[in-house]
Amino acid sequence: MIIEEFKDMKIAYIRRTGKYGAENKQLMEQLKDYLKSNDLFKEDTTILGIALDNPLLTPENEQRYDVGMIITGREKHCDLPIRSIDRGRYAIFEVPHTEQDVSHFWKNIGTLTSNLPLDDTKPIIERYTFSKISLHLCEFCVPLK
């Protein structure tokens, strides 16, 4: 685990509303198809997945999930909406990008973060950099106070 500071980060994104699950994966594929068809999926591309609502507190039909590409300035012909990512410190956990390992991360998040000052007002962010994707890795960015 490492600590990173996020500041002035914006993403071009797609949002879906509805129960979290397989549809979120489909949304990620939709974004990747869009990026590829617009020549925006490059070696420096970073994609974020953000579950905006706690599924224990939010009705399934109101759960929001964003997938987006971090804007680097070369996206002149990108016609997706743009939003900012919450500033602040994040604990970064690198996880093998398999269903089993991701599930293990979520099941053990309490233990993994027990000594950290968590900020539960911000969502946990999934981060997929081009270089990590090729190694079958992803990162979870856990917001800190």
N, C-alpha and C positions, 0 to 999 in steps of 0.2 A: 504494500500500500504506500502511496505517495500523496502529498498534499499539493494541490494546484490552486492558483487564484484565477477565477474567471472574471473578466471585465470587458465591457463594451463588445460583447459577442452577440451577433445577430444571425438568424437562420431564415432561409427561404423554406417554407414548410407547407405540408398538407395536414389537415386535421380530420379525424373521424370521431363521431360520437356514437357510443354504444358499448355493449359489454366487451371488456378486455378479453382477448383470446386470439384465435386464428386470424381474425380480420385485421389485427394489428400487423401481423406478419405480411398479409396481403397488401396492406398500405405501404409497408416498407418496400415491397417489390414494385409497387406502382411508382413510388418516388424514384427508385433506382432506374426503372424504365424511362421515366421522364428525363432524368439526368443524362442517361446514355443517349437518348434521342436528340437532346439539345447540346450534345458534346460538352457536358459539364461534369461527367464522372471521370476524374483524373487521379493521378497519383497523390495529389495533395488534398483530395476531397475527404471531408469528415462529415459523417452522417450522425444525427442525434435522434434518439427515440425518447419521448417524454410522456409518461403517464401522468396526467395533470390532476387526477382525482384519486383519493383513497377508495378502493373498491369495497372496503368495509363500511364506509360512511356514505357513499354516493350510489344512488340507484343505478342499476345496469344501463338503463337507457340514457343516462346523463354522463356517463364516464367518457372523458375526452382524452385522446391520444394524438400527439403531434409527432410527425417524422419530418426532419428537415436537414438541409445542408448548410454548414457554417459558411457564411458569406465571406469571400476573400477579396472582392472587388472585381473579379473577372466575369461576374454573372450578369453582364449588361442585358442579355436577351432572356433572362429568367423572368417569367411572368407570374411566379408564385407569390402569395402574400409573405410579408416579412414581419418577424417579431424578435424581441430581445430575449436573451437568456438571463436569468437571475445572476447578478454579480455575487461575488463572495468566494470563500474558500470551500473547496470540495476535496473529500478523500476519494482517491482513485483506486479502484480494485480491478485488476486484470483477471479475466476469467476465460477459460476455454469456451468457445462459442458452440457448445453442444446443449441440447435440451436438458440433459442430466446435470451438467455443471452449472448452468444458469439456474436451474431449479434448486440445486444445492446452495448456491449463493443466497437466493431469496429465503430459503428455509433457515439459514444460519446468519442472516444479516444482524440479528440482535447480538449474537456473540461476537461477530466480526467488528461491530461498531460500539461495543460496550464501553470502551474507554474514550470515546470521541464525543465532543460537544455537538450533537446533531441539531440541525435546524429543520424541524418538522413543518415549517411553513413553506418550504420549497420542495419541489419534486426531485426524486432521484432520476438521474439522466443516464441513459444507455448511450455509449459513444462507440462509433465504428470508424476507425481511420483505415484508409486504403491499405496501409502496411500491415495493420493488425488483422484485417479481414483475410489477407492472403496467408496469414499464419493461423487462421481459424481461432482468433482471439477477439474478445470485446472488452469494453471497460464499463464499469458502473461508477458514476460520479455521485457521491453522497454529500449533500450540502451540510456544511458546518456553521456553527455560530461564530 
